[in-house]
């Protein structure tokens, strides 16, 4: 076996391990964030609240709190991980928080809306925080000319993995008595997330630090803060980057909010829980081919047009917009 063949096999193993984390955490996105937990929160955990509208309001408030926490922590922890060479370390930390919060949802029963809210916030903070560092590994995992394909493959794996477990969870809800179906579904998500995260931590190497060794008298927090301040100062030089960030805030986070409240709003309108979950399951599997198709759209010199085209199609937007980010970033290794 030649050295080139060995290198290619090693590269594929690392790429496969990276993609498996999408397979792992997408179970949270489908069962917990989008499909089962919102309905369970409205109909069971929030059963003692004055109305279903109140449950929807509390659920939405929890969603906002979790997004705010991640928005504040991510830039700080991101720069710290660059300085300390710790992307995988922070990914493991947030994944552990998310897995723990998800597993504990098994104890939430009728009227436990406050406990359910706290655990849901914990799970969402862990999920969104881990995704921040997971995405940051991509430039170090995939070759520059292969990032679109790898990114799209990760999303397709996520759609497939999340969809498969959601299908199993639907069967659990239909055939297990009482609230055991959804409660054990929550536990299954935590186990799925933990088990299928192992390949990434075993096979994906920790990227090098983005800065040189700290000078005498410097601290990690001080250097990290200086990098954050420098980033905001330099953003004036990158108009495309600034426009992208604004668009991402308005569009992508808006789509995420709709996904997070769609099921609970449907339950408030009187739709059956099974019908809501099956509809989301259909969308989940529809996303598999489109994520692969959109991953083939962008070319090295065409990041913006492909990103704009993808923005018109929420199911397949992420692989191309991720490429768009890299095309305008002054240093794609950060």
C-alpha positions, 0 to 999 in steps of 0.5 A, a space after each residue: 500500500 502506497 503512502 498516498 493510499 494510506 493518506 487518502 484512507 486516513 483522510 476519509 476516516 477523519 471525514 466520516 468521523 466528523 460527519 457522524 457528529 451530525 448524525 449524532 446531534 441531529 436527533 436532538 434537533 428533530 425529537 427534542 427541538 422540533 417534534 416531540 418535546 414541544 408537543 409534550 411540553 404543551 400537552 403534558 408538562 404544561 397541563 397545569 398552566 392556564 392555557 395552551 397559549 401560556 405553554 407556548 409563551 413559556 416555551 418560546 421564552 425558554 427558546 429565546 433564553 437559550 439562544 441569548 446564552 449561546 450568542 453571548 458565550 460563543 464568541 468568548 469561548 470561540 476565541 478562548 478555544 483558538 488561543 488554548 487549542 481546545 475546540 474539541 474540548 469545548 465541543 465535548 463540554 457543550 455536548 455533555 451539557 446537552 446530553 445531560 439535559 436531554 437525558 433528564 427530560 425522562 423525569 418530566 411528567 404532568 405539570 413539570 413545566 418549570 423543570 421541563 423549561 430548565 432542562 430544555 434550555 440546558 439541552 439547547 445551550 449544549 446543542 447550539 454551543 457544540 455546533 459552534 465548535 463542530 463547524 469550526 473543525 470543518 476547515 481543519 478536517 476537509 481539504 479546501 476543494 472538498 469542503 462543500 462536499 464534506 459539509 453537505 454530506 454532514 447535513 445529509 447524515 444529520 437529516 438521515 440520522 435524526 429522521 431514523 431515530 424520530 421514526 423509532 420515537 414515533 413508534 415508541 409513542 404509539 405503542 408504549 402506554 401513557 407518557 412512557 413513549 415520549 419520555 423514553 424517546 428523550 432518553 433515547 436521544 441522549 444515548 444516540 447523541 452520546 454514542 455516535 459522538 465517539 468517532 469524532 472525539 477518537 479520530 478527528 485531531 485537535 486543530 493547532 492554536 490560532 495564535 502563537 505562544 502567549 508572551 510573558 504576562 499575557 493571559 488567555 482571557 486577555 488575549 481572547 478579549 483583544 481578539 474579539 475587539 479586533 474582530 469588531 474593529 476589522 469588520 468595517 473592512 469586510 462589507 460582505 462579512 457584515 452583510 452576511 452576519 446581519 442576514 444570518 441573524 434575521 433569516 437563519 435564526 428566524 427559520 430556527 425560531 419557526 422550527 422551534 415553535 411550529 409543533 407547539 403552535 400546531 398543538 395549540 391550534 388543535 392538530 394531533 400530536 402524531 400528525 404533527 410529528 409525521 409531518 416533520 418526519 416527512 420534511 426531515 427525509 426530504 432534506 437529505 437529497 437537497 442538502 447533497 444537491 446544494 452542496 454541489 452548487 458553490 464553486 471557489 469563485 462563486 460563493 456568493 451566488 450559490 449562497 444566495 440561491 441556497 438562501 431561497 431554499 431553507 431545506 438545503 441552505 446550510 452547506 452553501 452558506 457555510 461555503 459562502 462564509 469561507 469565501 469571504 473570511 480573511 482566514 478560513 482556518 479560524 
